[in-house]
Amino acid sequence: MVDAGVPPFDADLRQTLGENLRRLRAQRDWSQEDLAFECQLHRTFVAHVERGKRNISLDNIAKLARALGVPAYRLLVPPAD
């Protein structure tokens, strides 16, 4: 679902980020709390990002990518099927 005040491209990018984050976290068998701990972020922040409800900074994208062991751009591009 797209928020009324969010341009479609931004909503799609947030959705992609959330889906990638959820998938990569699950591959490591981590909870949201585990990932948040590794990134020194709050668990509810991670939950909001996974649901596409937060417009996060590049610094936080970098923290998430570093914790997951992937380049930051991998969080922002749709996975290849």
N, CA and C atoms as a LAMMPS dump frame, in Angstrom:
ITEM: TIMESTEP
0
ITEM: NUMBER OF ATOMS
243
ITEM: BOX BOUNDS ff ff ff
-5.0000000000000000e+02 5.0000000000000000e+02
-5.0000000000000000e+02 5.0000000000000000e+02
-5.0000000000000000e+02 5.0000000000000000e+02
ITEM: ATOMS id mol type element x y z
1 1 1 N 0.836 -1.172 0
2 1 2 C 0 0 0
3 1 3 C 0.887 1.244 0
4 2 1 N 0.55 2.198 -0.827
5 2 2 C 1.338 3.421 -0.962
6 2 3 C 0.712 4.511 -0.111
7 3 1 N 1.533 5.202 0.684
8 3 2 C 1.047 6.348 1.448
9 3 3 C 0.686 7.464 0.489
10 4 1 N -0.369 8.196 0.802
11 4 2 C -0.867 9.256 -0.082
12 4 3 C 0.177 10.335 -0.334
13 5 1 N 1.021 10.64 0.631
14 5 2 C 1.987 11.723 0.478
15 5 3 C 3.338 11.298 -0.065
16 6 1 N 3.498 10.023 -0.431
17 6 2 C 4.786 9.515 -0.892
18 6 3 C 4.72 9.275 -2.394
19 7 1 N 5.614 9.911 -3.161
20 7 2 C 5.628 9.643 -4.603
21 7 3 C 5.811 8.156 -4.879
22 8 1 N 5.203 7.615 -5.938
23 8 2 C 5.273 6.172 -6.213
24 8 3 C 6.685 5.619 -6.284
25 9 1 N 7.623 6.344 -6.905
26 9 2 C 8.991 5.832 -7.011
27 9 3 C 9.593 5.64 -5.626
28 10 1 N 9.381 6.629 -4.752
29 10 2 C 9.926 6.525 -3.399
30 10 3 C 9.315 5.351 -2.653
31 11 1 N 8.013 5.147 -2.803
32 11 2 C 7.347 4.027 -2.145
33 11 3 C 7.889 2.708 -2.68
34 12 1 N 8.107 2.604 -3.99
35 12 2 C 8.653 1.377 -4.578
36 12 3 C 10.06 1.104 -4.051
37 13 1 N 10.861 2.132 -3.927
38 13 2 C 12.227 1.969 -3.428
39 13 3 C 12.21 1.544 -1.964
40 14 1 N 11.329 2.143 -1.185
41 14 2 C 11.197 1.746 0.22
42 14 3 C 10.749 0.294 0.326
43 15 1 N 9.821 -0.103 -0.535
44 15 2 C 9.328 -1.482 -0.534
45 15 3 C 10.453 -2.452 -0.893
46 16 1 N 11.241 -2.116 -1.905
47 16 2 C 12.376 -2.958 -2.306
48 16 3 C 13.373 -3.075 -1.167
49 17 1 N 13.69 -1.959 -0.533
50 17 2 C 14.613 -1.971 0.602
51 17 3 C 14.089 -2.897 1.694
52 18 1 N 12.817 -2.752 2.034
53 18 2 C 12.234 -3.578 3.087
54 18 3 C 12.252 -5.054 2.756
55 19 1 N 11.892 -5.394 1.521
56 19 2 C 11.876 -6.799 1.109
57 19 3 C 13.285 -7.392 1.115
58 20 1 N 14.25 -6.637 0.615
59 20 2 C 15.633 -7.121 0.614
60 20 3 C 16.152 -7.301 2.033
61 21 1 N 15.851 -6.347 2.874
62 21 2 C 16.292 -6.406 4.262
63 21 3 C 15.704 -7.637 4.949
64 22 1 N 14.424 -7.858 4.767
65 22 2 C 13.741 -9.008 5.376
66 22 3 C 14.329 -10.332 4.865
67 23 1 N 14.556 -10.415 3.556
68 23 2 C 15.088 -11.637 2.965
69 23 3 C 16.513 -11.932 3.469
70 24 1 N 17.37 -10.925 3.443
71 24 2 C 18.758 -11.123 3.87
72 24 3 C 18.846 -11.435 5.365
73 25 1 N 17.987 -10.807 6.134
74 25 2 C 17.947 -11.084 7.578
75 25 3 C 17.511 -12.526 7.814
76 26 1 N 16.494 -12.963 7.104
77 26 2 C 15.985 -14.327 7.26
78 26 3 C 17.03 -15.362 6.831
79 27 1 N 17.807 -15.053 5.793
80 27 2 C 18.863 -15.973 5.343
81 27 3 C 19.89 -16.219 6.44
82 28 1 N 20.056 -15.26 7.317
83 28 2 C 21.009 -15.396 8.424
84 28 3 C 20.331 -15.936 9.683
85 29 1 N 19.016 -16.176 9.565
86 29 2 C 18.222 -16.648 10.696
87 29 3 C 18.292 -15.658 11.867
88 30 1 N 18.247 -14.371 11.53
89 30 2 C 18.265 -13.306 12.527
90 30 3 C 16.864 -12.771 12.732
91 31 1 N 16.57 -12.401 13.952
92 31 2 C 15.342 -11.668 14.243
93 31 3 C 15.592 -10.187 13.932
94 32 1 N 14.532 -9.416 13.943
95 32 2 C 14.705 -7.97 13.781
96 32 3 C 15.554 -7.421 14.918
97 33 1 N 15.374 -7.98 16.093
98 33 2 C 16.158 -7.544 17.245
99 33 3 C 17.648 -7.852 17.058
100 34 1 N 17.953 -9.028 16.495
101 34 2 C 19.351 -9.384 16.22
102 34 3 C 19.991 -8.386 15.262
103 35 1 N 19.28 -8.088 14.171
104 35 2 C 19.807 -7.142 13.188
105 35 3 C 19.971 -5.763 13.806
106 36 1 N 18.981 -5.331 14.545
107 36 2 C 19.046 -4.015 15.188
108 36 3 C 20.263 -3.927 16.112
109 37 1 N 20.515 -4.984 16.864
110 37 2 C 21.667 -5.009 17.758
111 37 3 C 22.968 -4.86 16.968
112 38 1 N 23.084 -5.607 15.875
113 38 2 C 24.296 -5.555 15.05
114 38 3 C 24.527 -4.164 14.464
115 39 1 N 23.443 -3.442 14.206
116 39 2 C 23.527 -2.107 13.59
117 39 3 C 23.503 -0.977 14.603
118 40 1 N 23.275 -1.299 15.845
119 40 2 C 23.077 -0.308 16.892
120 40 3 C 21.903 0.619 16.557
121 41 1 N 20.816 -0.008 16.077
122 41 2 C 19.57 0.683 15.789
123 41 3 C 18.483 0.052 16.662
124 42 1 N 17.338 0.69 16.726
125 42 2 C 16.234 0.166 17.521
126 42 3 C 15.447 -0.856 16.708
127 43 1 N 14.935 -1.887 17.385
128 43 2 C 14.184 -2.934 16.704
129 43 3 C 12.966 -2.381 15.973
130 44 1 N 12.271 -1.436 16.568
131 44 2 C 11.091 -0.884 15.896
132 44 3 C 11.482 -0.102 14.644
133 45 1 N 12.667 0.495 14.647
134 45 2 C 13.153 1.181 13.448
135 45 3 C 13.332 0.168 12.318
136 46 1 N 13.971 -0.959 12.626
137 46 2 C 14.169 -2.014 11.625
138 46 3 C 12.816 -2.507 11.12
139 47 1 N 11.866 -2.691 12.015
140 47 2 C 10.528 -3.153 11.619
141 47 3 C 9.864 -2.155 10.672
142 48 1 N 9.982 -0.863 10.971
143 48 2 C 9.394 0.167 10.106
144 48 3 C 10.064 0.188 8.734
145 49 1 N 11.362 0.004 8.69
146 49 2 C 12.08 -0.028 7.414
147 49 3 C 11.615 -1.231 6.601
148 50 1 N 11.488 -2.384 7.237
149 50 2 C 11.045 -3.585 6.522
150 50 3 C 9.635 -3.42 5.958
151 51 1 N 8.8 -2.636 6.612
152 51 2 C 7.44 -2.404 6.122
153 51 3 C 7.35 -1.216 5.164
154 52 1 N 8.475 -0.564 4.89
155 52 2 C 8.478 0.56 3.963
156 52 3 C 7.887 1.826 4.544
157 53 1 N 7.876 1.941 5.86
158 53 2 C 7.268 3.092 6.526
159 53 3 C 8.265 4.172 6.925
160 54 1 N 9.547 3.926 6.743
161 54 2 C 10.569 4.908 7.136
162 54 3 C 11.391 5.31 5.934
163 55 1 N 11.69 6.588 5.85
164 55 2 C 12.596 7.119 4.84
165 55 3 C 13.949 7.259 5.539
166 56 1 N 14.812 6.265 5.369
167 56 2 C 16.031 6.218 6.172
168 56 3 C 17.2 6.897 5.464
169 57 1 N 18.202 7.234 6.25
170 57 2 C 19.385 7.916 5.727
171 57 3 C 20.352 6.926 5.085
172 58 1 N 21.239 7.466 4.277
173 58 2 C 22.292 6.636 3.69
174 58 3 C 23.184 6.034 4.767
175 59 1 N 23.396 6.756 5.845
176 59 2 C 24.211 6.227 6.943
177 59 3 C 23.589 4.959 7.519
178 60 1 N 22.268 4.964 7.686
179 60 2 C 21.606 3.781 8.234
180 60 3 C 21.541 2.653 7.218
181 61 1 N 21.414 2.973 5.943
182 61 2 C 21.493 1.932 4.907
183 61 3 C 22.87 1.278 4.964
184 62 1 N 23.901 2.079 5.127
185 62 2 C 25.267 1.546 5.221
186 62 3 C 25.424 0.658 6.449
187 63 1 N 24.849 1.051 7.586
188 63 2 C 24.924 0.224 8.796
189 63 3 C 24.259 -1.13 8.573
190 64 1 N 23.079 -1.097 7.963
191 64 2 C 22.354 -2.343 7.702
192 64 3 C 23.132 -3.245 6.748
193 65 1 N 23.651 -2.656 5.678
194 65 2 C 24.41 -3.434 4.695
195 65 3 C 25.664 -4.036 5.325
196 66 1 N 26.357 -3.251 6.108
197 66 2 C 27.586 -3.737 6.76
198 66 3 C 27.258 -4.915 7.684
199 67 1 N 26.2 -4.794 8.457
200 67 2 C 25.814 -5.874 9.373
201 67 3 C 25.437 -7.141 8.608
202 68 1 N 24.807 -6.976 7.451
203 68 2 C 24.384 -8.118 6.643
204 68 3 C 25.492 -8.637 5.723
205 69 1 N 26.595 -7.905 5.655
206 69 2 C 27.731 -8.344 4.842
207 69 3 C 27.513 -8.218 3.348
208 70 1 N 26.757 -7.197 2.947
209 70 2 C 26.493 -6.977 1.518
210 70 3 C 26.807 -5.528 1.173
211 71 1 N 27.09 -5.236 -0.107
212 71 2 C 27.245 -3.843 -0.516
213 71 3 C 25.901 -3.123 -0.367
214 72 1 N 25.936 -1.866 -0.029
215 72 2 C 24.716 -1.09 0.223
216 72 3 C 23.752 -1.114 -0.961
217 73 1 N 24.271 -1.089 -2.176
218 73 2 C 23.384 -1.05 -3.339
219 73 3 C 22.49 -2.283 -3.41
220 74 1 N 22.936 -3.424 -2.845
221 74 2 C 22.123 -4.652 -2.888
222 74 3 C 20.818 -4.501 -2.126
223 75 1 N 20.782 -3.574 -1.179
224 75 2 C 19.538 -3.352 -0.444
225 75 3 C 18.524 -2.552 -1.26
226 76 1 N 18.988 -1.895 -2.32
227 76 2 C 18.136 -0.963 -3.05
228 76 3 C 17.689 -1.445 -4.427
229 77 1 N 18.202 -2.588 -4.863
230 77 2 C 17.819 -3.097 -6.182
231 77 3 C 16.988 -4.36 -6.024
232 78 1 N 15.971 -4.529 -6.872
233 78 2 C 15.17 -5.757 -6.796
234 78 3 C 16.046 -6.976 -7.048
235 79 1 N 15.788 -8.062 -6.314
236 79 2 C 16.606 -9.261 -6.506
237 79 3 C 16.359 -9.857 -7.901
238 80 1 N 17.39 -10.431 -8.47
239 80 2 C 17.259 -11.113 -9.754
240 80 3 C 16.584 -12.453 -9.513
241 81 1 N 15.548 -12.733 -10.28
242 81 2 C 14.815 -13.997 -10.08
243 81 3 C 15.458 -15.143 -10.784
